[in-house]
Amino acid sequence: MTPLGTSENGQDGISLRIVSDEHGVPFSKGLLAQSLTATGLSPDRAYRVAIEVEKQVRQTDSLDISIDELHALVGRVLATMEGPEVVARYRKWNQIGMAEKPVIVLIGGATGVGKSTIASQLANRLGIVRLISTDSIRQVMRTFFSPALMPAIHYSSFNAGAAIRVPVGRNLDPHLVAFVEQVEMVSVGVEAIIERAITEGTSLVVEGVHLVPGFLDPANFIQALHLHLTVSVSDTDLHMSHFLVRERETDGRRPFTRYVEHFDEIRRIQDFILERAAAEGTIVVDNVNIDDAVATAVDALYTMIEEGEQVSVATGGEA
């Protein structure tokens, strides 16, 4: 047996390797911990599991461990430290990776509900490196289409009503009419981004106010594991406070007063999005606490995976 001698932080200057077909890559606690957060574990709990895995590998008589052996060891450590539910999630997530089926997560909701924060946290937990905002897609479209040709995309979602040039009638809200027009335009770009990701087999998180349930064709997601979430903030005061935090975090580049002036329009847009979510059966996450909201999103993903497996078993084929 080779004397290893592990120090308190698990580093002893001798690298462990994950090997496959006589090729190897260094073992990393950090990467393992990040992958484990995809099961819903918090980062600190995932890192404790990773430390225990490394400790047990170093107690063997080899510096090399195969991928299958590593998966089996992680499963045993998870069973001891976290329980069978986490083990089941870990195995399902690995199966998705081996199937090379991309994961497409869409996170919609009105301005200021915390979509971008949830999206970045969720992408990090799932190990998804490609994250895009629908505002970025809209910005690209603005460079190609002039205000005269597509006026709606040259305004923010909550003041797009300024683009309306023809009266829409007393029973219609011009802000909602213009917002819907903007959503339809941006959805073309969103579908193109998703189509490219699926073709490349690359997982993707898209977030933005333009991801309104019912505006994207579900037929485009057949070759992917697809989750659509709508984020909301039901408490009006809490929603308002998000804009104050945003102003402070951006050093005033996104001023609080700008959103306050249009807060009624923002709330009406949220009501519209929630109505569409109810009509389409889209999952709604009330963002009272960011950690709980991210956990809810992870739970929803695994519920969808389990339901897909049940359909596959029932039909005797792929879900």
C-alpha positions as CSV (number, residue, x, y, z in Angstrom):
1,M,0.0,0.0,0.0
2,T,1.3,3.5,-0.9
3,P,1.5,5.7,2.2
4,L,-0.8,8.7,1.4
5,G,-1.4,10.6,4.7
6,T,-4.3,13.0,4.2
7,S,-4.2,16.3,5.9
8,E,-7.2,18.1,7.4
9,N,-8.2,19.8,4.1
10,G,-7.8,16.6,2.2
11,Q,-4.7,17.8,0.2
12,D,-1.5,15.8,0.5
13,G,0.2,16.7,-2.8
14,I,-0.6,13.3,-4.4
15,S,-3.4,13.5,-7.0
16,L,-6.2,11.1,-7.4
17,R,-7.3,10.3,-10.9
18,I,-10.6,9.3,-12.5
19,V,-9.6,6.8,-15.2
20,S,-11.3,5.5,-18.3
21,D,-9.7,3.4,-21.1
22,E,-6.2,4.1,-19.7
23,H,-6.7,7.8,-19.7
24,G,-7.2,9.8,-16.6
25,V,-8.2,13.2,-15.3
26,P,-7.5,14.6,-11.8
27,F,-10.2,14.1,-9.2
28,S,-11.7,17.4,-7.9
29,K,-13.7,17.7,-4.8
30,G,-15.0,21.1,-6.1
31,L,-16.3,19.6,-9.3
32,L,-17.9,16.6,-7.6
33,A,-19.6,18.9,-5.0
34,Q,-20.9,21.1,-7.8
35,S,-22.3,18.1,-9.6
36,L,-24.0,16.9,-6.4
37,T,-25.9,20.2,-6.0
38,A,-27.9,19.0,-9.0
39,T,-29.6,16.6,-6.6
40,G,-30.9,19.5,-4.5
41,L,-28.2,19.4,-1.9
42,S,-26.9,22.8,-0.6
43,P,-23.3,23.6,-1.7
44,D,-22.0,23.1,1.9
45,R,-23.7,19.7,2.2
46,A,-22.5,18.6,-1.2
47,Y,-18.9,19.6,-0.4
48,R,-19.0,17.5,2.8
49,V,-20.1,14.5,0.8
50,A,-17.2,15.2,-1.7
51,I,-14.7,15.4,1.1
52,E,-15.9,12.0,2.5
53,V,-15.7,10.5,-1.0
54,E,-12.1,11.6,-1.4
55,K,-11.3,10.4,2.1
56,Q,-12.6,6.9,1.2
57,V,-10.7,6.8,-2.1
58,R,-7.5,7.7,-0.4
59,Q,-8.0,4.8,2.0
60,T,-7.7,2.3,-0.9
61,D,-4.4,1.0,-2.3
62,S,-4.7,2.9,-5.6
63,L,-4.6,6.5,-6.7
64,D,-6.9,5.7,-9.6
65,I,-10.6,5.1,-9.6
66,S,-12.8,4.3,-12.6
67,I,-15.9,6.3,-13.4
68,D,-18.2,3.4,-12.5
69,E,-16.4,2.9,-9.2
70,L,-16.6,6.6,-8.4
71,H,-20.4,6.6,-9.1
72,A,-20.8,3.6,-6.9
73,L,-18.8,5.1,-4.1
74,V,-20.7,8.4,-4.3
75,G,-23.9,6.5,-4.1
76,R,-22.8,4.7,-1.0
77,V,-21.6,7.9,0.7
78,L,-24.9,9.7,-0.2
79,A,-26.9,6.8,1.2
80,T,-25.1,7.1,4.5
81,M,-25.0,10.9,4.8
82,E,-28.1,12.0,2.9
83,G,-30.5,9.1,2.4
84,P,-32.1,7.1,-0.4
85,E,-34.0,10.0,-2.1
86,V,-30.8,11.9,-2.8
87,V,-29.2,8.7,-4.1
88,A,-32.1,8.2,-6.5
89,R,-31.7,11.7,-7.8
90,Y,-28.0,11.3,-8.2
91,R,-28.5,8.2,-10.3
92,K,-31.3,9.8,-12.4
93,W,-29.1,12.9,-13.1
94,N,-26.2,10.6,-14.2
95,Q,-28.6,8.7,-16.5
96,I,-29.6,11.9,-18.2
97,G,-26.0,12.8,-18.7
98,M,-25.2,9.4,-20.2
99,A,-28.2,9.7,-22.5
100,E,-26.8,13.0,-23.8
101,K,-30.2,14.5,-23.7
102,P,-29.9,18.3,-23.2
103,V,-31.8,20.0,-20.4
104,I,-33.7,23.1,-21.4
105,V,-35.0,25.3,-18.5
106,L,-37.1,28.3,-19.2
107,I,-37.7,30.8,-16.3
108,G,-40.3,33.5,-17.0
109,G,-42.0,36.1,-14.9
110,A,-42.6,39.8,-14.7
111,T,-39.9,42.4,-14.2
112,G,-38.3,42.4,-10.7
113,V,-39.4,39.0,-9.5
114,G,-35.9,37.5,-9.3
115,K,-35.8,35.5,-12.5
116,S,-32.1,36.2,-13.2
117,T,-31.0,35.3,-9.7
118,I,-32.9,32.0,-9.7
119,A,-31.7,31.2,-13.2
120,S,-28.0,31.7,-12.3
121,Q,-28.4,29.7,-9.0
122,L,-30.2,26.9,-10.8
123,A,-27.7,26.8,-13.7
124,N,-24.9,26.6,-11.2
125,R,-26.6,23.8,-9.3
126,L,-27.3,21.8,-12.4
127,G,-23.8,22.4,-13.9
128,I,-25.3,24.2,-16.9
129,V,-22.8,26.7,-18.3
130,R,-25.1,28.3,-21.0
131,L,-27.4,30.9,-19.6
132,I,-29.1,33.6,-21.7
133,S,-31.6,36.3,-21.0
134,T,-34.5,37.2,-23.4
135,D,-33.5,40.8,-23.0
136,S,-30.2,39.9,-24.7
137,I,-32.1,38.4,-27.6
138,R,-34.3,41.5,-27.8
139,Q,-31.2,43.7,-27.8
140,V,-29.8,41.8,-30.8
141,M,-33.1,42.1,-32.6
142,R,-33.1,45.8,-32.0
143,T,-29.9,46.2,-33.9
144,F,-31.5,44.6,-37.0
145,F,-34.9,46.1,-36.9
146,S,-35.5,49.8,-36.7
147,P,-38.1,51.5,-34.4
148,A,-40.1,52.2,-37.6
149,L,-40.3,48.5,-38.5
150,M,-40.6,46.9,-35.0
151,P,-41.4,49.7,-32.5
152,A,-42.4,47.3,-29.7
153,I,-39.0,45.7,-29.2
154,H,-37.4,49.1,-28.7
155,Y,-39.1,49.6,-25.3
156,S,-39.0,47.8,-22.0
157,S,-41.7,45.2,-21.4
158,F,-43.5,47.5,-18.9
159,N,-43.6,50.6,-21.1
160,A,-44.0,49.0,-24.5
161,G,-47.4,50.7,-24.7
162,A,-45.6,53.8,-25.9
163,A,-45.0,51.9,-29.2
164,I,-48.8,51.7,-29.9
165,R,-49.6,54.1,-32.7
166,V,-53.2,53.0,-33.4
167,P,-55.9,53.2,-30.7
168,V,-56.6,49.6,-29.5
169,G,-60.1,50.2,-28.1
170,R,-61.5,51.0,-24.7
171,N,-61.6,47.4,-23.5
172,L,-58.0,46.7,-24.2
173,D,-54.9,47.6,-22.2
174,P,-52.4,49.2,-24.6
175,H,-49.5,48.1,-22.4
176,L,-50.6,44.5,-22.5
177,V,-51.3,44.6,-26.2
178,A,-47.8,45.9,-26.9
179,F,-46.2,43.5,-24.4
180,V,-47.9,40.5,-26.2
181,E,-46.6,41.9,-29.5
182,Q,-43.1,42.1,-28.0
183,V,-43.3,38.5,-26.6
184,E,-44.3,37.2,-30.0
185,M,-41.3,38.8,-31.7
186,V,-38.8,37.8,-29.1
187,S,-40.2,34.2,-29.0
188,V,-38.9,33.8,-32.6
189,G,-35.3,34.4,-31.3
190,V,-35.9,32.2,-28.2
191,E,-37.0,29.3,-30.3
192,A,-33.9,29.7,-32.6
193,I,-31.6,29.6,-29.6
194,I,-33.3,26.5,-28.2
195,E,-33.2,24.8,-31.6
196,R,-29.5,25.4,-31.8
197,A,-28.9,24.1,-28.2
198,I,-30.9,20.9,-28.9
199,T,-29.0,20.3,-32.2
200,E,-25.7,20.7,-30.4
201,G,-26.9,18.6,-27.4
202,T,-26.1,21.5,-25.1
203,S,-28.1,22.1,-21.9
204,L,-29.4,25.7,-21.6
205,V,-31.2,28.0,-19.1
206,V,-33.2,30.9,-20.6
207,E,-34.7,33.5,-18.4
208,G,-36.8,36.6,-19.1
209,V,-40.1,38.3,-19.0
210,H,-40.8,37.2,-22.6
211,L,-41.1,33.5,-21.6
212,V,-44.9,33.6,-21.3
213,P,-46.6,30.1,-21.2
214,G,-48.3,29.3,-24.5
215,F,-46.1,31.4,-26.8
216,L,-43.5,28.7,-27.6
217,D,-44.3,25.6,-29.6
218,P,-43.8,22.5,-27.4
219,A,-43.0,20.4,-30.5
220,N,-39.6,22.2,-30.4
221,F,-38.7,20.5,-27.1
222,I,-39.3,16.8,-28.0
223,Q,-35.6,16.0,-28.1
224,A,-34.8,17.7,-24.8
225,L,-35.7,17.4,-21.1
226,H,-37.8,20.6,-20.9
227,L,-38.9,22.5,-17.8
228,H,-40.8,25.8,-17.9
229,L,-41.2,27.8,-14.7
230,T,-43.0,31.0,-14.0
231,V,-41.6,33.1,-11.1
232,S,-43.9,35.5,-9.3
233,V,-43.9,37.7,-6.2
234,S,-47.4,37.7,-4.8
235,D,-46.6,40.2,-2.0
236,T,-46.7,43.8,-3.5
237,D,-44.4,45.3,-0.9
238,L,-41.8,42.5,-1.4
239,H,-42.0,43.0,-5.1
240,M,-41.4,46.7,-4.7
241,S,-38.4,46.1,-2.4
242,H,-36.7,44.0,-5.2
243,F,-36.3,47.2,-7.2
244,L,-34.7,49.0,-4.3
245,V,-32.2,46.1,-3.9
246,R,-31.6,46.2,-7.7
247,E,-30.7,49.9,-7.6
248,R,-28.2,49.4,-4.8
249,E,-26.6,46.3,-6.5
250,T,-26.1,48.2,-9.8
251,D,-24.9,51.5,-8.2
252,G,-27.9,53.3,-9.5
253,R,-27.7,52.2,-13.1
254,R,-31.1,50.7,-12.7
255,P,-32.9,53.4,-10.7
256,F,-35.7,52.5,-8.3
257,T,-37.8,55.4,-9.5
258,R,-38.0,54.1,-13.0
259,Y,-39.7,50.9,-11.9
260,V,-41.9,52.6,-9.3
261,E,-43.3,54.8,-12.1
262,H,-44.4,51.8,-14.0
263,F,-45.2,49.5,-11.1
264,D,-48.9,49.2,-11.9
265,E,-48.0,48.1,-15.5
266,I,-45.5,45.6,-14.1
267,R,-48.1,44.1,-11.8
268,R,-50.7,43.9,-14.6
269,I,-48.1,42.1,-16.8
270,Q,-47.5,39.6,-13.9
271,D,-51.3,39.0,-13.6
272,F,-51.4,38.3,-17.4
273,I,-48.4,35.9,-17.2
274,L,-50.0,34.1,-14.2
275,E,-53.3,33.7,-16.1
276,R,-51.3,32.2,-19.0
277,A,-49.4,29.9,-16.6
278,A,-52.7,28.7,-15.1
279,A,-54.2,28.1,-18.6
280,E,-51.1,26.1,-19.7
281,G,-50.5,24.2,-16.5
282,T,-47.1,25.8,-16.0
283,I,-45.4,25.6,-12.6
284,V,-45.5,28.8,-10.6
285,V,-42.9,29.6,-8.0
286,D,-43.7,32.4,-5.6
287,N,-40.3,33.9,-4.8
288,V,-40.5,34.7,-1.1
289,N,-37.1,33.2,-0.4
290,I,-34.5,32.6,-3.0
291,D,-33.1,29.4,-1.6
292,D,-36.7,27.9,-1.3
293,A,-37.4,29.1,-4.9
294,V,-34.3,27.3,-6.3
295,A,-35.1,24.2,-4.3
296,T,-38.7,24.2,-5.7
297,A,-37.2,24.5,-9.2
298,V,-34.9,21.5,-8.6
299,D,-37.8,19.5,-7.1
300,A,-39.9,20.3,-10.2
301,L,-37.2,19.1,-12.5
302,Y,-37.0,15.7,-10.7
303,T,-40.8,15.4,-10.6
304,M,-40.8,15.9,-14.4
305,I,-38.1,13.2,-14.8
306,E,-40.0,10.7,-12.7
307,E,-43.3,11.4,-14.6
308,G,-41.4,10.9,-17.8
309,E,-40.1,7.6,-16.6
310,Q,-43.6,6.5,-15.7
311,V,-44.9,7.4,-19.2
312,S,-41.9,5.5,-20.7
313,V,-42.7,2.4,-18.7
314,A,-46.4,2.6,-19.5
315,T,-45.9,3.0,-23.2
316,G,-42.9,0.6,-23.4
317,G,-40.8,3.2,-25.2
318,E,-39.2,6.6,-24.8
319,A,-41.1,9.3,-23.0
